[in-house]
Amino acid sequence: MSIAEKYFKEQMKSGEFRRAYLEEKPKLDTEYRLEELKRDIQKRKSTDELIGKWRTRRSL
């Protein structure tokens, strides 16, 4: 386990940190996915490829 993983695990013991993390994580994940989609559109990837990627990522 890396130092970062150990630190994160320790921080998750704090109720305040855990609540904030669980609230913000979906927002950050959504922002990341939107940026990734924007890059794929700029690369002119096909609609089928974009939809396939979306379906694959949604199941995660």
Secondary structure, 3 states (H helix, E strand, C coil): CCHHHHHHHHHCCCHHHHHHHHHHHHHHHHHHHHHHHHHHHHCCCCHHHHHHHHHHHHCC
